[in-house]
Amino acid sequence: MRDKDKKIDSLPDSFETEEKTGAFWDAHSTMDYPEHLEPSDDTIEISERVFEVQVAEDVFKKLEQAATSLHLSVSTVVDKILRKQLV
């Protein structure tokens, strides 16, 4: 329920940068601006699932080092290693 005494900042017409947009929405809720929301008939299909796997800290540090040297994310390095080993 909306607090009647809560002051809602006006929604800017535009934002100067993506960073300022992010900062605004980090501090505000879309639920405070219902007049700007529109219903949508869009459907989202999930085409790929991602899983979390726990690894020991020393292994993760080695993965980070490898990722840094290859200019890749840790996730990408793990994916490449697992695909190579499991084929």
HTML snippet that shows the backbone in 3Dmol.js (N, CA, C, O; Angstrom):
<script src="https://3Dmol.org/build/3Dmol-min.js"></script>
<div id="view" style="width:600px;height:400px;position:relative"></div>
<script>
const pdb = `
ATOM      1  N   MET A   1       0.832  -1.170   0.000  1.00  0.00           N
ATOM      2  CA  MET A   1       0.000   0.000   0.000  1.00  0.00           C
ATOM      3  C   MET A   1       0.883   1.241   0.000  1.00  0.00           C
ATOM      4  O   MET A   1       1.947   1.236   0.619  1.00  0.00           O
ATOM      5  N   ARG A   2       0.478   2.263  -0.656  1.00  0.00           N
ATOM      6  CA  ARG A   2       1.260   3.473  -0.803  1.00  0.00           C
ATOM      7  C   ARG A   2       1.092   4.367   0.411  1.00  0.00           C
ATOM      8  O   ARG A   2      -0.031   4.594   0.862  1.00  0.00           O
ATOM      9  N   ASP A   3       2.191   4.875   0.943  1.00  0.00           N
ATOM     10  CA  ASP A   3       2.170   5.793   2.076  1.00  0.00           C
ATOM     11  C   ASP A   3       1.756   7.165   1.560  1.00  0.00           C
ATOM     12  O   ASP A   3       2.449   7.741   0.722  1.00  0.00           O
ATOM     13  N   LYS A   4       0.631   7.698   2.051  1.00  0.00           N
ATOM     14  CA  LYS A   4       0.091   8.963   1.537  1.00  0.00           C
ATOM     15  C   LYS A   4       1.005  10.143   1.840  1.00  0.00           C
ATOM     16  O   LYS A   4       0.955  11.153   1.137  1.00  0.00           O
ATOM     17  N   ASP A   5       1.846  10.038   2.879  1.00  0.00           N
ATOM     18  CA  ASP A   5       2.741  11.135   3.237  1.00  0.00           C
ATOM     19  C   ASP A   5       4.082  11.036   2.500  1.00  0.00           C
ATOM     20  O   ASP A   5       4.911  11.941   2.590  1.00  0.00           O
ATOM     21  N   LYS A   6       4.284   9.961   1.790  1.00  0.00           N
ATOM     22  CA  LYS A   6       5.542   9.751   1.083  1.00  0.00           C
ATOM     23  C   LYS A   6       5.642  10.701  -0.105  1.00  0.00           C
ATOM     24  O   LYS A   6       4.740  10.761  -0.940  1.00  0.00           O
ATOM     25  N   LYS A   7       6.751  11.445  -0.174  1.00  0.00           N
ATOM     26  CA  LYS A   7       6.963  12.375  -1.285  1.00  0.00           C
ATOM     27  C   LYS A   7       7.566  11.599  -2.454  1.00  0.00           C
ATOM     28  O   LYS A   7       8.604  10.954  -2.315  1.00  0.00           O
ATOM     29  N   ILE A   8       6.908  11.670  -3.593  1.00  0.00           N
ATOM     30  CA  ILE A   8       7.384  10.977  -4.789  1.00  0.00           C
ATOM     31  C   ILE A   8       8.051  12.009  -5.702  1.00  0.00           C
ATOM     32  O   ILE A   8       7.437  13.005  -6.083  1.00  0.00           O
ATOM     33  N   ASP A   9       9.316  11.753  -6.045  1.00  0.00           N
ATOM     34  CA  ASP A   9      10.013  12.635  -6.981  1.00  0.00           C
ATOM     35  C   ASP A   9       9.350  12.542  -8.342  1.00  0.00           C
ATOM     36  O   ASP A   9       8.869  11.481  -8.738  1.00  0.00           O
ATOM     37  N   SER A  10       9.327  13.652  -9.052  1.00  0.00           N
ATOM     38  CA  SER A  10       8.758  13.601 -10.406  1.00  0.00           C
ATOM     39  C   SER A  10       9.697  12.809 -11.307  1.00  0.00           C
ATOM     40  O   SER A  10      10.916  12.816 -11.130  1.00  0.00           O
ATOM     41  N   LEU A  11       9.105  12.136 -12.263  1.00  0.00           N
ATOM     42  CA  LEU A  11       9.870  11.334 -13.203  1.00  0.00           C
ATOM     43  C   LEU A  11      10.475  12.259 -14.253  1.00  0.00           C
ATOM     44  O   LEU A  11       9.737  12.985 -14.920  1.00  0.00           O
ATOM     45  N   PRO A  12      11.799  12.254 -14.417  1.00  0.00           N
ATOM     46  CA  PRO A  12      12.416  13.113 -15.428  1.00  0.00           C
ATOM     47  C   PRO A  12      11.935  12.773 -16.834  1.00  0.00           C
ATOM     48  O   PRO A  12      11.616  11.618 -17.116  1.00  0.00           O
ATOM     49  N   ASP A  13      11.880  13.766 -17.715  1.00  0.00           N
ATOM     50  CA  ASP A  13      11.501  13.523 -19.108  1.00  0.00           C
ATOM     51  C   ASP A  13      12.531  12.649 -19.808  1.00  0.00           C
ATOM     52  O   ASP A  13      12.192  11.838 -20.669  1.00  0.00           O
ATOM     53  N   SER A  14      13.802  12.823 -19.425  1.00  0.00           N
ATOM     54  CA  SER A  14      14.883  12.014 -19.979  1.00  0.00           C
ATOM     55  C   SER A  14      16.044  12.036 -19.002  1.00  0.00           C
ATOM     56  O   SER A  14      16.074  12.831 -18.062  1.00  0.00           O
ATOM     57  N   PHE A  15      16.997  11.150 -19.241  1.00  0.00           N
ATOM     58  CA  PHE A  15      18.184  11.075 -18.401  1.00  0.00           C
ATOM     59  C   PHE A  15      19.397  11.385 -19.261  1.00  0.00           C
ATOM     60  O   PHE A  15      19.450  11.012 -20.433  1.00  0.00           O
ATOM     61  N   GLU A  16      20.373  12.071 -18.672  1.00  0.00           N
ATOM     62  CA  GLU A  16      21.562  12.472 -19.429  1.00  0.00           C
ATOM     63  C   GLU A  16      22.444  11.283 -19.811  1.00  0.00           C
ATOM     64  O   GLU A  16      23.018  11.248 -20.899  1.00  0.00           O
ATOM     65  N   THR A  17      22.545  10.316 -18.906  1.00  0.00           N
ATOM     66  CA  THR A  17      23.422   9.168 -19.154  1.00  0.00           C
ATOM     67  C   THR A  17      22.761   7.896 -18.621  1.00  0.00           C
ATOM     68  O   THR A  17      21.807   7.957 -17.845  1.00  0.00           O
ATOM     69  N   GLU A  18      23.278   6.757 -19.044  1.00  0.00           N
ATOM     70  CA  GLU A  18      22.788   5.488 -18.513  1.00  0.00           C
ATOM     71  C   GLU A  18      23.074   5.384 -17.020  1.00  0.00           C
ATOM     72  O   GLU A  18      22.290   4.800 -16.271  1.00  0.00           O
ATOM     73  N   GLU A  19      24.201   5.953 -16.591  1.00  0.00           N
ATOM     74  CA  GLU A  19      24.559   5.922 -15.175  1.00  0.00           C
ATOM     75  C   GLU A  19      23.533   6.680 -14.345  1.00  0.00           C
ATOM     76  O   GLU A  19      23.141   6.219 -13.274  1.00  0.00           O
ATOM     77  N   LYS A  20      23.091   7.847 -14.832  1.00  0.00           N
ATOM     78  CA  LYS A  20      22.093   8.631 -14.108  1.00  0.00           C
ATOM     79  C   LYS A  20      20.735   7.927 -14.113  1.00  0.00           C
ATOM     80  O   LYS A  20      19.977   8.020 -13.148  1.00  0.00           O
ATOM     81  N   THR A  21      20.439   7.226 -15.200  1.00  0.00           N
ATOM     82  CA  THR A  21      19.206   6.449 -15.258  1.00  0.00           C
ATOM     83  C   THR A  21      19.254   5.355 -14.196  1.00  0.00           C
ATOM     84  O   THR A  21      18.303   5.166 -13.438  1.00  0.00           O
ATOM     85  N   GLY A  22      20.368   4.644 -14.152  1.00  0.00           N
ATOM     86  CA  GLY A  22      20.536   3.572 -13.164  1.00  0.00           C
ATOM     87  C   GLY A  22      20.466   4.087 -11.741  1.00  0.00           C
ATOM     88  O   GLY A  22      19.839   3.468 -10.882  1.00  0.00           O
ATOM     89  N   ALA A  23      21.111   5.228 -11.486  1.00  0.00           N
ATOM     90  CA  ALA A  23      21.096   5.808 -10.142  1.00  0.00           C
ATOM     91  C   ALA A  23      19.667   6.177  -9.739  1.00  0.00           C
ATOM     92  O   ALA A  23      19.267   5.962  -8.595  1.00  0.00           O
ATOM     93  N   PHE A  24      18.903   6.729 -10.675  1.00  0.00           N
ATOM     94  CA  PHE A  24      17.515   7.099 -10.384  1.00  0.00           C
ATOM     95  C   PHE A  24      16.709   5.864 -10.011  1.00  0.00           C
ATOM     96  O   PHE A  24      16.027   5.856  -8.986  1.00  0.00           O
ATOM     97  N   TRP A  25      16.780   4.811 -10.838  1.00  0.00           N
ATOM     98  CA  TRP A  25      15.959   3.628 -10.591  1.00  0.00           C
ATOM     99  C   TRP A  25      16.473   2.801  -9.422  1.00  0.00           C
ATOM    100  O   TRP A  25      15.715   2.019  -8.847  1.00  0.00           O
ATOM    101  N   ASP A  26      17.740   2.953  -9.057  1.00  0.00           N
ATOM    102  CA  ASP A  26      18.244   2.301  -7.846  1.00  0.00           C
ATOM    103  C   ASP A  26      17.576   2.900  -6.607  1.00  0.00           C
ATOM    104  O   ASP A  26      17.416   2.223  -5.592  1.00  0.00           O
ATOM    105  N   ALA A  27      17.187   4.178  -6.699  1.00  0.00           N
ATOM    106  CA  ALA A  27      16.622   4.884  -5.551  1.00  0.00           C
ATOM    107  C   ALA A  27      15.099   5.039  -5.614  1.00  0.00           C
ATOM    108  O   ALA A  27      14.498   5.573  -4.682  1.00  0.00           O
ATOM    109  N   HIS A  28      14.476   4.583  -6.691  1.00  0.00           N
ATOM    110  CA  HIS A  28      13.032   4.746  -6.873  1.00  0.00           C
ATOM    111  C   HIS A  28      12.395   3.431  -7.310  1.00  0.00           C
ATOM    112  O   HIS A  28      13.077   2.517  -7.773  1.00  0.00           O
ATOM    113  N   SER A  29      11.086   3.354  -7.155  1.00  0.00           N
ATOM    114  CA  SER A  29      10.343   2.153  -7.553  1.00  0.00           C
ATOM    115  C   SER A  29       9.405   2.483  -8.704  1.00  0.00           C
ATOM    116  O   SER A  29       8.767   3.536  -8.713  1.00  0.00           O
ATOM    117  N   THR A  30       9.324   1.585  -9.667  1.00  0.00           N
ATOM    118  CA  THR A  30       8.372   1.790 -10.765  1.00  0.00           C
ATOM    119  C   THR A  30       6.942   1.814 -10.236  1.00  0.00           C
ATOM    120  O   THR A  30       6.055   2.385 -10.871  1.00  0.00           O
ATOM    121  N   MET A  31       6.719   1.210  -9.100  1.00  0.00           N
ATOM    122  CA  MET A  31       5.375   1.195  -8.509  1.00  0.00           C
ATOM    123  C   MET A  31       4.922   2.576  -8.063  1.00  0.00           C
ATOM    124  O   MET A  31       3.734   2.790  -7.824  1.00  0.00           O
ATOM    125  N   ASP A  32       5.855   3.516  -7.948  1.00  0.00           N
ATOM    126  CA  ASP A  32       5.496   4.894  -7.602  1.00  0.00           C
ATOM    127  C   ASP A  32       5.068   5.696  -8.823  1.00  0.00           C
ATOM    128  O   ASP A  32       4.680   6.857  -8.690  1.00  0.00           O
ATOM    129  N   TYR A  33       5.132   5.100 -10.009  1.00  0.00           N
ATOM    130  CA  TYR A  33       4.811   5.805 -11.257  1.00  0.00           C
ATOM    131  C   TYR A  33       3.825   4.997 -12.104  1.00  0.00           C
ATOM    132  O   TYR A  33       4.088   4.753 -13.281  1.00  0.00           O
ATOM    133  N   PRO A  34       2.699   4.579 -11.528  1.00  0.00           N
ATOM    134  CA  PRO A  34       1.770   3.715 -12.262  1.00  0.00           C
ATOM    135  C   PRO A  34       1.192   4.371 -13.514  1.00  0.00           C
ATOM    136  O   PRO A  34       0.818   3.680 -14.461  1.00  0.00           O
ATOM    137  N   GLU A  35       1.119   5.685 -13.520  1.00  0.00           N
ATOM    138  CA  GLU A  35       0.563   6.370 -14.696  1.00  0.00           C
ATOM    139  C   GLU A  35       1.452   6.231 -15.926  1.00  0.00           C
ATOM    140  O   GLU A  35       1.011   6.508 -17.041  1.00  0.00           O
ATOM    141  N   HIS A  36       2.693   5.807 -15.737  1.00  0.00           N
ATOM    142  CA  HIS A  36       3.624   5.631 -16.861  1.00  0.00           C
ATOM    143  C   HIS A  36       3.725   4.171 -17.311  1.00  0.00           C
ATOM    144  O   HIS A  36       4.405   3.869 -18.292  1.00  0.00           O
ATOM    145  N   LEU A  37       3.055   3.277 -16.604  1.00  0.00           N
ATOM    146  CA  LEU A  37       3.125   1.856 -16.940  1.00  0.00           C
ATOM    147  C   LEU A  37       2.038   1.496 -17.943  1.00  0.00           C
ATOM    148  O   LEU A  37       0.932   2.032 -17.887  1.00  0.00           O
ATOM    149  N   GLU A  38       2.351   0.600 -18.847  1.00  0.00           N
ATOM    150  CA  GLU A  38       1.396   0.133 -19.844  1.00  0.00           C
ATOM    151  C   GLU A  38       1.386  -1.388 -19.848  1.00  0.00           C
ATOM    152  O   GLU A  38       2.432  -2.019 -19.699  1.00  0.00           O
ATOM    153  N   PRO A  39       0.217  -1.974 -20.016  1.00  0.00           N
ATOM    154  CA  PRO A  39       0.182  -3.442 -20.100  1.00  0.00           C
ATOM    155  C   PRO A  39       0.885  -3.923 -21.359  1.00  0.00           C
ATOM    156  O   PRO A  39       0.964  -3.209 -22.359  1.00  0.00           O
ATOM    157  N   SER A  40       1.386  -5.129 -21.290  1.00  0.00           N
ATOM    158  CA  SER A  40       2.110  -5.692 -22.424  1.00  0.00           C
ATOM    159  C   SER A  40       1.645  -7.116 -22.695  1.00  0.00           C
ATOM    160  O   SER A  40       1.333  -7.867 -21.771  1.00  0.00           O
ATOM    161  N   ASP A  41       1.605  -7.471 -23.954  1.00  0.00           N
ATOM    162  CA  ASP A  41       1.284  -8.844 -24.344  1.00  0.00           C
ATOM    163  C   ASP A  41       2.543  -9.625 -24.711  1.00  0.00           C
ATOM    164  O   ASP A  41       2.459 -10.719 -25.268  1.00  0.00           O
ATOM    165  N   ASP A  42       3.708  -9.064 -24.398  1.00  0.00           N
ATOM    166  CA  ASP A  42       4.972  -9.719 -24.736  1.00  0.00           C
ATOM    167  C   ASP A  42       5.099 -11.054 -24.005  1.00  0.00           C
ATOM    168  O   ASP A  42       4.656 -11.205 -22.867  1.00  0.00           O
ATOM    169  N   THR A  43       5.705 -12.001 -24.679  1.00  0.00           N
ATOM    170  CA  THR A  43       5.985 -13.302 -24.089  1.00  0.00           C
ATOM    171  C   THR A  43       7.494 -13.475 -24.069  1.00  0.00           C
ATOM    172  O   THR A  43       8.182 -13.160 -25.040  1.00  0.00           O
ATOM    173  N   ILE A  44       7.989 -13.968 -22.975  1.00  0.00           N
ATOM    174  CA  ILE A  44       9.424 -14.192 -22.850  1.00  0.00           C
ATOM    175  C   ILE A  44       9.652 -15.693 -22.782  1.00  0.00           C
ATOM    176  O   ILE A  44       9.091 -16.383 -21.930  1.00  0.00           O
ATOM    177  N   GLU A  45      10.480 -16.188 -23.688  1.00  0.00           N
ATOM    178  CA  GLU A  45      10.815 -17.610 -23.676  1.00  0.00           C
ATOM    179  C   GLU A  45      12.237 -17.776 -23.160  1.00  0.00           C
ATOM    180  O   GLU A  45      13.171 -17.132 -23.638  1.00  0.00           O
ATOM    181  N   ILE A  46      12.375 -18.634 -22.198  1.00  0.00           N
ATOM    182  CA  ILE A  46      13.702 -18.908 -21.651  1.00  0.00           C
ATOM    183  C   ILE A  46      14.328 -19.994 -22.512  1.00  0.00           C
ATOM    184  O   ILE A  46      13.854 -21.129 -22.549  1.00  0.00           O
ATOM    185  N   SER A  47      15.400 -19.626 -23.203  1.00  0.00           N
ATOM    186  CA  SER A  47      16.012 -20.573 -24.131  1.00  0.00           C
ATOM    187  C   SER A  47      17.224 -21.285 -23.526  1.00  0.00           C
ATOM    188  O   SER A  47      17.709 -22.272 -24.081  1.00  0.00           O
ATOM    189  N   GLU A  48      17.700 -20.793 -22.413  1.00  0.00           N
ATOM    190  CA  GLU A  48      18.887 -21.404 -21.820  1.00  0.00           C
ATOM    191  C   GLU A  48      18.822 -21.236 -20.308  1.00  0.00           C
ATOM    192  O   GLU A  48      18.458 -20.170 -19.811  1.00  0.00           O
ATOM    193  N   ARG A  49      19.170 -22.274 -19.592  1.00  0.00           N
ATOM    194  CA  ARG A  49      19.229 -22.202 -18.136  1.00  0.00           C
ATOM    195  C   ARG A  49      20.681 -22.112 -17.706  1.00  0.00           C
ATOM    196  O   ARG A  49      21.568 -22.670 -18.353  1.00  0.00           O
ATOM    197  N   VAL A  50      20.918 -21.408 -16.612  1.00  0.00           N
ATOM    198  CA  VAL A  50      22.260 -21.253 -16.068  1.00  0.00           C
ATOM    199  C   VAL A  50      22.242 -21.795 -14.637  1.00  0.00           C
ATOM    200  O   VAL A  50      21.302 -21.541 -13.884  1.00  0.00           O
ATOM    201  N   PHE A  51      23.271 -22.534 -14.272  1.00  0.00           N
ATOM    202  CA  PHE A  51      23.335 -23.160 -12.964  1.00  0.00           C
ATOM    203  C   PHE A  51      24.525 -22.631 -12.176  1.00  0.00           C
ATOM    204  O   PHE A  51      25.555 -22.266 -12.741  1.00  0.00           O
ATOM    205  N   GLU A  52      24.361 -22.599 -10.881  1.00  0.00           N
ATOM    206  CA  GLU A  52      25.430 -22.171  -9.990  1.00  0.00           C
ATOM    207  C   GLU A  52      26.106 -23.406  -9.426  1.00  0.00           C
ATOM    208  O   GLU A  52      25.437 -24.342  -8.988  1.00  0.00           O
ATOM    209  N   VAL A  53      27.448 -23.411  -9.435  1.00  0.00           N
ATOM    210  CA  VAL A  53      28.207 -24.537  -8.913  1.00  0.00           C
ATOM    211  C   VAL A  53      29.244 -23.995  -7.939  1.00  0.00           C
ATOM    212  O   VAL A  53      29.952 -23.032  -8.235  1.00  0.00           O
ATOM    213  N   GLN A  54      29.321 -24.623  -6.785  1.00  0.00           N
ATOM    214  CA  GLN A  54      30.286 -24.174  -5.788  1.00  0.00           C
ATOM    215  C   GLN A  54      31.662 -24.772  -6.092  1.00  0.00           C
ATOM    216  O   GLN A  54      31.780 -25.944  -6.448  1.00  0.00           O
ATOM    217  N   VAL A  55      32.701 -23.942  -5.946  1.00  0.00           N
ATOM    218  CA  VAL A  55      34.084 -24.410  -6.099  1.00  0.00           C
ATOM    219  C   VAL A  55      34.896 -23.883  -4.924  1.00  0.00           C
ATOM    220  O   VAL A  55      34.543 -22.876  -4.311  1.00  0.00           O
ATOM    221  N   ALA A  56      35.959 -24.561  -4.625  1.00  0.00           N
ATOM    222  CA  ALA A  56      36.841 -24.130  -3.545  1.00  0.00           C
ATOM    223  C   ALA A  56      37.492 -22.796  -3.910  1.00  0.00           C
ATOM    224  O   ALA A  56      37.660 -22.471  -5.086  1.00  0.00           O
ATOM    225  N   GLU A  57      37.850 -22.040  -2.889  1.00  0.00           N
ATOM    226  CA  GLU A  57      38.422 -20.706  -3.115  1.00  0.00           C
ATOM    227  C   GLU A  57      39.693 -20.751  -3.947  1.00  0.00           C
ATOM    228  O   GLU A  57      39.880 -19.913  -4.829  1.00  0.00           O
ATOM    229  N   ASP A  58      40.567 -21.710  -3.683  1.00  0.00           N
ATOM    230  CA  ASP A  58      41.820 -21.775  -4.435  1.00  0.00           C
ATOM    231  C   ASP A  58      41.566 -22.055  -5.918  1.00  0.00           C
ATOM    232  O   ASP A  58      42.283 -21.546  -6.780  1.00  0.00           O
ATOM    233  N   VAL A  59      40.543 -22.868  -6.215  1.00  0.00           N
ATOM    234  CA  VAL A  59      40.192 -23.153  -7.604  1.00  0.00           C
ATOM    235  C   VAL A  59      39.642 -21.895  -8.258  1.00  0.00           C
ATOM    236  O   VAL A  59      39.986 -21.578  -9.396  1.00  0.00           O
ATOM    237  N   PHE A  60      38.788 -21.181  -7.535  1.00  0.00           N
ATOM    238  CA  PHE A  60      38.209 -19.953  -8.085  1.00  0.00           C
ATOM    239  C   PHE A  60      39.292 -18.925  -8.390  1.00  0.00           C
ATOM    240  O   PHE A  60      39.240 -18.248  -9.416  1.00  0.00           O
ATOM    241  N   LYS A  61      40.266 -18.810  -7.504  1.00  0.00           N
ATOM    242  CA  LYS A  61      41.359 -17.846  -7.748  1.00  0.00           C
ATOM    243  C   LYS A  61      42.120 -18.206  -9.017  1.00  0.00           C
ATOM    244  O   LYS A  61      42.503 -17.320  -9.780  1.00  0.00           O
ATOM    245  N   LYS A  62      42.345 -19.504  -9.250  1.00  0.00           N
ATOM    246  CA  LYS A  62      43.012 -19.928 -10.482  1.00  0.00           C
ATOM    247  C   LYS A  62      42.148 -19.620 -11.697  1.00  0.00           C
ATOM    248  O   LYS A  62      42.656 -19.213 -12.742  1.00  0.00           O
ATOM    249  N   LEU A  63      40.842 -19.815 -11.557  1.00  0.00           N
ATOM    250  CA  LEU A  63      39.928 -19.472 -12.647  1.00  0.00           C
ATOM    251  C   LEU A  63      39.970 -17.980 -12.948  1.00  0.00           C
ATOM    252  O   LEU A  63      39.966 -17.574 -14.110  1.00  0.00           O
ATOM    253  N   GLU A  64      40.010 -17.164 -11.896  1.00  0.00           N
ATOM    254  CA  GLU A  64      40.095 -15.707 -12.081  1.00  0.00           C
ATOM    255  C   GLU A  64      41.374 -15.318 -12.809  1.00  0.00           C
ATOM    256  O   GLU A  64      41.356 -14.471 -13.702  1.00  0.00           O
ATOM    257  N   GLN A  65      42.484 -15.943 -12.423  1.00  0.00           N
ATOM    258  CA  GLN A  65      43.761 -15.653 -13.082  1.00  0.00           C
ATOM    259  C   GLN A  65      43.700 -16.023 -14.555  1.00  0.00           C
ATOM    260  O   GLN A  65      44.133 -15.260 -15.418  1.00  0.00           O
ATOM    261  N   ALA A  66      43.163 -17.190 -14.829  1.00  0.00           N
ATOM    262  CA  ALA A  66      43.051 -17.632 -16.225  1.00  0.00           C
ATOM    263  C   ALA A  66      42.150 -16.683 -17.007  1.00  0.00           C
ATOM    264  O   ALA A  66      42.474 -16.300 -18.131  1.00  0.00           O
ATOM    265  N   ALA A  67      41.028 -16.306 -16.418  1.00  0.00           N
ATOM    266  CA  ALA A  67      40.086 -15.418 -17.094  1.00  0.00           C
ATOM    267  C   ALA A  67      40.729 -14.065 -17.381  1.00  0.00           C
ATOM    268  O   ALA A  67      40.555 -13.510 -18.465  1.00  0.00           O
ATOM    269  N   THR A  68      41.463 -13.542 -16.424  1.00  0.00           N
ATOM    270  CA  THR A  68      42.136 -12.255 -16.610  1.00  0.00           C
ATOM    271  C   THR A  68      43.150 -12.335 -17.739  1.00  0.00           C
ATOM    272  O   THR A  68      43.211 -11.445 -18.587  1.00  0.00           O
ATOM    273  N   SER A  69      43.942 -13.395 -17.754  1.00  0.00           N
ATOM    274  CA  SER A  69      44.976 -13.511 -18.792  1.00  0.00           C
ATOM    275  C   SER A  69      44.371 -13.706 -20.182  1.00  0.00           C
ATOM    276  O   SER A  69      44.975 -13.325 -21.184  1.00  0.00           O
ATOM    277  N   LEU A  70      43.177 -14.300 -20.240  1.00  0.00           N
ATOM    278  CA  LEU A  70      42.520 -14.530 -21.526  1.00  0.00           C
ATOM    279  C   LEU A  70      41.547 -13.412 -21.908  1.00  0.00           C
ATOM    280  O   LEU A  70      40.965 -13.425 -22.993  1.00  0.00           O
ATOM    281  N   HIS A  71      41.382 -12.438 -20.995  1.00  0.00           N
ATOM    282  CA  HIS A  71      40.432 -11.332 -21.205  1.00  0.00           C
ATOM    283  C   HIS A  71      39.014 -11.850 -21.391  1.00  0.00           C
ATOM    284  O   HIS A  71      38.269 -11.386 -22.255  1.00  0.00           O
ATOM    285  N   LEU A  72      38.654 -12.843 -20.544  1.00  0.00           N
ATOM    286  CA  LEU A  72      37.324 -13.441 -20.572  1.00  0.00           C
ATOM    287  C   LEU A  72      36.737 -13.403 -19.167  1.00  0.00           C
ATOM    288  O   LEU A  72      37.448 -13.141 -18.197  1.00  0.00           O
ATOM    289  N   SER A  73      35.446 -13.663 -19.063  1.00  0.00           N
ATOM    290  CA  SER A  73      34.831 -13.759 -17.736  1.00  0.00           C
ATOM    291  C   SER A  73      35.140 -15.132 -17.150  1.00  0.00           C
ATOM    292  O   SER A  73      35.454 -16.073 -17.879  1.00  0.00           O
ATOM    293  N   VAL A  74      35.050 -15.236 -15.842  1.00  0.00           N
ATOM    294  CA  VAL A  74      35.262 -16.515 -15.176  1.00  0.00           C
ATOM    295  C   VAL A  74      34.237 -17.531 -15.689  1.00  0.00           C
ATOM    296  O   VAL A  74      34.572 -18.693 -15.920  1.00  0.00           O
ATOM    297  N   SER A  75      33.000 -17.092 -15.866  1.00  0.00           N
ATOM    298  CA  SER A  75      31.954 -17.997 -16.363  1.00  0.00           C
ATOM    299  C   SER A  75      32.308 -18.578 -17.723  1.00  0.00           C
ATOM    300  O   SER A  75      32.081 -19.761 -17.979  1.00  0.00           O
ATOM    301  N   THR A  76      32.858 -17.754 -18.582  1.00  0.00           N
ATOM    302  CA  THR A  76      33.231 -18.221 -19.922  1.00  0.00           C
ATOM    303  C   THR A  76      34.362 -19.235 -19.842  1.00  0.00           C
ATOM    304  O   THR A  76      34.345 -20.242 -20.550  1.00  0.00           O
ATOM    305  N   VAL A  77      35.333 -18.980 -18.994  1.00  0.00           N
ATOM    306  CA  VAL A  77      36.457 -19.912 -18.837  1.00  0.00           C
ATOM    307  C   VAL A  77      35.961 -21.247 -18.285  1.00  0.00           C
ATOM    308  O   VAL A  77      36.363 -22.305 -18.771  1.00  0.00           O
ATOM    309  N   VAL A  78      35.095 -21.208 -17.281  1.00  0.00           N
ATOM    310  CA  VAL A  78      34.548 -22.445 -16.713  1.00  0.00           C
ATOM    311  C   VAL A  78      33.772 -23.210 -17.778  1.00  0.00           C
ATOM    312  O   VAL A  78      33.920 -24.426 -17.904  1.00  0.00           O
ATOM    313  N   ASP A  79      32.954 -22.507 -18.539  1.00  0.00           N
ATOM    314  CA  ASP A  79      32.172 -23.144 -19.594  1.00  0.00           C
ATOM    315  C   ASP A  79      33.086 -23.826 -20.612  1.00  0.00           C
ATOM    316  O   ASP A  79      32.837 -24.964 -21.011  1.00  0.00           O
ATOM    317  N   LYS A  80      34.136 -23.133 -21.025  1.00  0.00           N
ATOM    318  CA  LYS A  80      35.075 -23.707 -22.005  1.00  0.00           C
ATOM    319  C   LYS A  80      35.772 -24.949 -21.444  1.00  0.00           C
ATOM    320  O   LYS A  80      35.906 -25.953 -22.143  1.00  0.00           O
ATOM    321  N   ILE A  81      36.215 -24.882 -20.182  1.00  0.00           N
ATOM    322  CA  ILE A  81      36.890 -26.029 -19.566  1.00  0.00           C
ATOM    323  C   ILE A  81      35.956 -27.220 -19.481  1.00  0.00           C
ATOM    324  O   ILE A  81      36.332 -28.337 -19.838  1.00  0.00           O
ATOM    325  N   LEU A  82      34.743 -26.988 -19.013  1.00  0.00           N
ATOM    326  CA  LEU A  82      33.798 -28.088 -18.850  1.00  0.00           C
ATOM    327  C   LEU A  82      33.399 -28.693 -20.201  1.00  0.00           C
ATOM    328  O   LEU A  82      33.289 -29.912 -20.327  1.00  0.00           O
ATOM    329  N   ARG A  83      33.189 -27.859 -21.186  1.00  0.00           N
ATOM    330  CA  ARG A  83      32.825 -28.380 -22.513  1.00  0.00           C
ATOM    331  C   ARG A  83      33.946 -29.242 -23.094  1.00  0.00           C
ATOM    332  O   ARG A  83      33.686 -30.265 -23.727  1.00  0.00           O
ATOM    333  N   LYS A  84      35.198 -28.819 -22.874  1.00  0.00           N
ATOM    334  CA  LYS A  84      36.334 -29.570 -23.396  1.00  0.00           C
ATOM    335  C   LYS A  84      36.473 -30.913 -22.654  1.00  0.00           C
ATOM    336  O   LYS A  84      36.740 -31.943 -23.272  1.00  0.00           O
ATOM    337  N   GLN A  85      36.290 -30.889 -21.341  1.00  0.00           N
ATOM    338  CA  GLN A  85      36.470 -32.098 -20.544  1.00  0.00           C
ATOM    339  C   GLN A  85      35.325 -33.093 -20.678  1.00  0.00           C
ATOM    340  O   GLN A  85      35.536 -34.297 -20.530  1.00  0.00           O
ATOM    341  N   LEU A  86      34.111 -32.606 -20.957  1.00  0.00           N
ATOM    342  CA  LEU A  86      32.950 -33.477 -20.951  1.00  0.00           C
ATOM    343  C   LEU A  86      32.536 -33.985 -22.310  1.00  0.00           C
ATOM    344  O   LEU A  86      31.549 -34.711 -22.425  1.00  0.00           O
ATOM    345  N   VAL A  87      33.274 -33.616 -23.345  1.00  0.00           N
ATOM    346  CA  VAL A  87      32.924 -34.063 -24.704  1.00  0.00           C
ATOM    347  C   VAL A  87      33.350 -35.479 -24.925  1.00  0.00           C
ATOM    348  O   VAL A  87      33.140 -36.026 -26.008  1.00  0.00           O
TER     349      VAL A  87
END
`;
const viewer = $3Dmol.createViewer("view");
viewer.addModel(pdb, "pdb");
viewer.setStyle({}, {cartoon: {color: "spectrum"}});
viewer.zoomTo();
viewer.render();
</script>
